[in-house]
């Protein structure tokens, strides 16, 4: 489902900063990345590197951001499916959505749960579109793998774009509400015993984005998504061993116990999520400049935002009496 | 999908009309309403516009609506401008003994939504029907109470 992986965007952005590169070098660095992928493919795939490389290029081309792929009529016609899933399967509840400013660009920052089929995104996207209307521009950032999957074209019509700093900036410039999950693929596959933990893995790109675009941050904290399967491990070492981090920006190769696969490695084909109740709380908007002055200390801002979100998650977790039931 | 409920109110038609056409009352009597905000210059009458939201299942559903029919004190109807397709209609008819037969009809749907829209409409219907029933009873109670208070004061 629509997974926003601002974390990967954030990391990419961090990389640009720490290397002292001009952001305008993005295009050339993308080309370098792609040639890097090709050389890895040559090593790994041998004689099949050519065809596989062409497929990789094709998939890469599907990631080009076009905000105009968003189709309000399509969204409107398909909200009923999201409504059925959210209302019946997940008994979704989004509280205080009216805290999101009625208009103008805003960065919605969420914690992320539930593997590749992220129920919190389904529940929140439905709530956003029914509350503000499909006419309001709303984009979600998603991991490359999600957009290149068979559901990718559908998600693009919902307003989902590949997670990158550039795409997020373009969307905010277009006055959109942008939903990012800084924890991304790391947080969404965290082990089940860390269910009630906000884990952005130190990714601060969302803060830079909000500062550059001068937009408020509205944190959205959800609980329940990590109860839809039994998540065992991020599989970080496995991903590195298979070079998936370089090939597909996959930092993890998660291992979970889920339906119908029982043992599910990678979660590439999704899974049947258990019907856990999803509750999301929209928090008060945060203006970083107002809170931290003109020269914002990113570490302090990160600690502040994630701290608020963790407190909120603890509070939502305390309300839950039983797993799945809520 | 269309749901409809009726109730007989022990009050004159003009009193019931005043109540159901006053946008300030909707959040109180229409069960599940979370927003009913006037967004036009006129707060009632033909062309008046409201931004409304109704909690249905896990979502607050609604949008911008406009009054498209205004025949006091008998009929008022609105239609959606944005949001889900919907039409609402109040019908007030005189009943014996200075009473009013009040009917509320609510039609909704998603054009082009296919089978999932059809299922969603049907899944939502029983709950909406129950809520409309309670809402009409809320109107009856409020108008009759107000009529009684007025009579005592006189």
Contacts between the chains, C-beta under 8 A, distances in Angstrom:
chain1	res1	chain2	res2	distance
A	73	B	112	7.5
A	76	B	84	8.0
A	76	B	110	6.8
A	77	B	110	6.1
A	77	B	111	7.5
A	77	B	112	4.4
A	77	B	113	4.8
A	77	B	114	7.3
A	77	B	117	7.2
A	78	B	113	7.1
A	78	B	116	7.4
A	79	B	110	7.1
A	79	B	113	7.9
A	80	B	110	5.4
A	80	B	113	4.9
A	80	B	116	4.6
A	80	B	117	4.1
A	80	B	119	7.4
A	80	B	120	3.8
A	80	B	121	7.7
A	81	B	116	4.2
A	81	B	120	7.7
A	83	B	56	7.9
A	83	B	57	6.0
A	83	B	58	7.1
A	83	B	59	5.9
A	83	B	61	8.0
A	83	B	120	5.3
A	84	B	116	6.3
A	84	B	119	6.4
A	84	B	120	5.3
A	84	B	123	6.8
A	86	B	57	7.1
A	86	B	58	4.3
A	86	B	59	6.8
A	87	B	56	7.9
A	87	B	57	3.0
A	87	B	58	4.3
A	87	B	59	7.2
A	87	B	123	7.6
A	88	B	57	7.6
A	88	B	123	7.1
A	90	B	58	7.3
A	91	B	58	6.7
A	92	B	58	3.7
A	92	B	59	7.8
A	93	B	58	6.2
A	94	B	58	7.5
A	94	B	59	7.9
A	97	B	60	7.2
A	123	B	58	6.5
A	126	B	58	7.0
A	126	B	59	5.4
A	127	B	58	7.3
A	127	B	59	5.6
A	127	B	60	7.1
A	130	B	53	8.0
A	130	B	59	4.2
A	130	B	60	5.9
A	130	B	61	4.8
A	130	B	62	7.6
A	130	B	83	7.7
A	130	B	84	7.7
A	131	B	53	6.7
A	131	B	59	7.6
A	131	B	60	5.2
A	133	B	63	5.7
A	133	B	64	7.7
A	133	B	82	5.1
A	133	B	83	5.6
A	135	B	82	6.0
